[in-house]
Amino acid sequence: MRNITLLNKDWKFVKSAETASAALAAQGEAVTLPHTWNAKDGQDGGNDYYRGTCWYTKELNVPTLSEDEEAWLEFTGAAMTADVYVNGEKLAHHEGGYSTFRVNITEYLKEENELAVSVDNSDNDRVYPQKADFTFYGGLYREVNLLIVPKAHFALGYAGGPGIKVTPEIEGNNAKVTVETWTEGPAKTVTFSVDGQCAEAEVKDGMACAVFTLENVHLWNGVEDPYLYTMKAALDSGDEISTRFGCRTIAFDPNEGFFLNGKSYPLRGVSRHQDRLGVGNALTKEMHEEDLDIIMEMGANTIRLAHYQHAQFFYDLCDERGIITWAEIPYITQHMPNGRENTLSQMKELVVQNYNHPCIVCWGLSNEISASGGVTDDLLENHRLLNDLCHSLDKTRPTTMAHVFMLEIESPLVNLPDIASYNLYFGWYLGELPQNDSFFDEYHEKYPDRCIGFSEYGADANAAYQSSAPERGDYTESYQVVYHDHIINMIEARPFMWATHVWNMFDFAADGRDEGGKNGQNQKGLVTMDRKLKKDAFYVYKAHWSKEPFVHVCGSRYVDRAEEVTEVKVYSNQPQVTLFVDGEEKETKSGKYLFTFEVPLSGEHEITAKSGDLSDSIKVRKVAEPNMAYQFGEKGGVVNWFDKEDFKPGYFSIKDTLGVLKSHPVAGAIVNKLMDGASAKRGDVAESVKDNPALQKMMAAMSLESMLKQAGDAVTEEQVKQLNAALQQIPKAE
Ligand code: GCB
């Protein structure tokens, strides 16, 4: 028997105290776990949320232990570092805010016991993450448990793991299942049981192992049939544990993508951050469940659980529902030479704690790690060590990485993990949408033997903003639809990609951001941070991926429209959609996923799309002038310097790409002068961009206009007009 008590109630939270005894004596605030101290200030912008040391204290009631028992505390999420004190004695120090760790407190218990935990999320140069686009919430934001176990028990002290490792291997119709357990204390024999079979094994050097054959094995087969077996292990001392596992094969092919159980199974899905509005990362089980429900409603079959280890409960849900996941550590954005140990310990914990989850198919070593600082020898060495560590702990799953767009595809870092992946934001931060397509085509052509995935892509959208002429950078819900419609089609035309993940399923807190009308949020989510509003782009994916029949009319929040004829987009997974305006049938279209209609406007209208019994409606109203509330800022987030007629055909203009302009001696000289001036003003970053061949190549495909737009207030309208006038003097034929 193993006695587990949840210790979530009756904690006292003390924001500052020098010592454990000071924290225990302080007034404090009564809290229940899960708890974070950044639920508000970590989400309201300004990058000024509290990062420091706080304390959690509690009276610890431990039943009287027999000679033969031990008491352990289990922390499943203490962000980012924690020190655990029992009766004033410091018993543990843990670095890493996303993994489980345990502390043996047996020797320090008295009749009455005081527990104090100092938790710290202040910045340092050792513990990841330190630099990234999300809020580093501090707190005891997941469960704390008290475990009473026999002295001889399954291991509690090894990397926070479960003490049991199950490795199924498929052999024809059967599975050979190897189970290994580790023990602490004077353990002798372990009895294993699975699926009606039993086996006994002796403990040798703290380890016991058995092999089973499951005949006519029931496979874990993704969303169709996520069948789970349970392996139980019992020690002669009475300690018992169990773990679920799934029998499946996974394979990655450079040309055909991912295979589950020998069949092609394109991994198409989203990334998820774990926080939400008002609660930060201190989630309840219901919230985790709701997240997965929404993701599955959209029809995704994979989730990149970014950028750190998620709650065990969430990996469990993914096991149960057949959702394939990518698990990773928060080794992100900037390599820290002093952080090597921490990357290795967080990776060891990730793999050891999550090995048995069939949903996990790869270990992510890092994210955009060369973004600030480039690829150094130390960074490469750190990755080699992580890669080797994963391989030594797990022979069954490949390693991967999410590379930053400007990492040259020839870099030794790209191919360091077993399978690679890129984060690209062409069509949002910079460049044009089709550059996503050409990037992957070029990669695949150059490296036809390597697996490549699309680990991030997305565009911010505030559902308050709407446009009939959506443009990159306008933060409208309408542009997000254009963006994702392009990408989903480009993905479908490239089955070689082993996985694709939208960034992001949900808006999330990034307290350092202030853009698109919301301070403190990254709004690339397909769903808002409170999970209440599904943006129109959600239905782009639902149309392509979900089998649940539906029709959705885009633009329900775009009521006032100034145009004479408005475009109405309908997404559906049905083959035919009929449009009704004010109850009158107008037009039926056949097609796939996207159905576009032109609707003349005169007053107030109800526009309904129907397919069989399914229907969805929006209301629109003809207005004389555009409703400015639909625009972000005065300019709507975008800049329009010219009317179409301002351009003289046959002559260069800012509409040309940098590549085209630079290939002409005079136009090229003008552009080079402009760019030299810009980089001189913008310091090191612009300098490093200048020397980055991958970035230069990408920029060559961008129009000068879109480059200038990105410069924001750094270029004036007058300067742009002068520049264009100069280019318009140069005929293209010369
Ligand atoms: C990225 C990062 C992610 C950011 C995202 C963005 O490439 O990996 O953490 O949130 O871009 O939205 O800029």
Boltz pocket constraint, residues with backbone or C-beta under 6 A from the ligand:
constraints:
  - pocket:
      binder: B
      contacts: [[A, 132], [A, 133], [A, 307], [A, 367], [A, 368], [A, 423], [A, 456], [A, 503], [A, 522], [A, 524]]
      max_distance: 6.0
